[in-house]
Amino acid sequence: MNNNNDNLVAQELFSQVAALKPDAKSSKGWFIKGTALLKLDNYDEAIIAFDRAIEINPNDSKTWSNKGNALNALGNYYEAVNAFDRAIDIDPRDARTWSNKSSLLCYLGRYDEALQASDKAIENDPDLATAWNNRAMFSKIWADTMNPYDPLKKLSS
């Protein structure tokens, strides 16, 4: 199959999962439904599903992290940071959550915190390419922001 067919099959499977009604007491079922909705860019419904999962099991870091991703996609940035923080409180070794948080912090102009979060992602998973990419990009942005009139920059351009 080519990529287009693979994407269509994946989208159809996600749609089937998103249509399911999980057991009211199954945090895993609500998490899976929320994740499918997230993949389908149905962020409002994904957040509802993640909230149901959190009501059942408030200590699932992956649910909090995915809720942060959905909130971020909707532009609810400060709520997303809070969701990422909650996920990290539960599982401080989750490199992907650290990396997602670092991207959001950079977007919010909180460059020092973004660099620190990138470093935590790398510390927890040195093979996570997005964390290294974020680190390099944020370092450049931070340097440009902190010292935009550096005369040495003009010499290298």
C-alpha positions, 0 to 999 in steps of 0.5 A: 500500500502507498502512503495515501492508502495507509492514511485512509485505512488508519483514518477509517480505523481511528473513526471506528474506535472514536465511535465506540462507547467505552465502559463507564469504568474503563479509563483505558477505553476512554484513553483509547477513544480520546487518542483516536479522536486526537488523531482525527483532529477532533480536539474538543471530543478528545478532551472530553474523553480524556477528562472521563479517563482522568475522572476514573484514573487521575494518575495516568500520565499518558492521558494527561499528556494527550490532553495537553496535546489536544489543548495545545492544538485548540490554542488553550496553551496555558491549560496545555502547560498545566496538563503537561506539568501534571503528566510530568509530575506523575512520570518525570521520565516521559521524554515525549511529554517533556519535548511537547512541553518544550515546544509549547514553552518556546511558542509562548516565548518562555525560552529558558524554560523551553531549553530546560524542558528540552534538556530533560527530554534528552536526559530521559531519552537521548535518542529522541530526535525531536528533543535534539531538534527542539534543543538546537532550534530553541538555543538559536531563538534564545540567543537571537532574542537575548542578544539581537544586536550582537555585532558578531552575528553581522560578521557571520551573515 
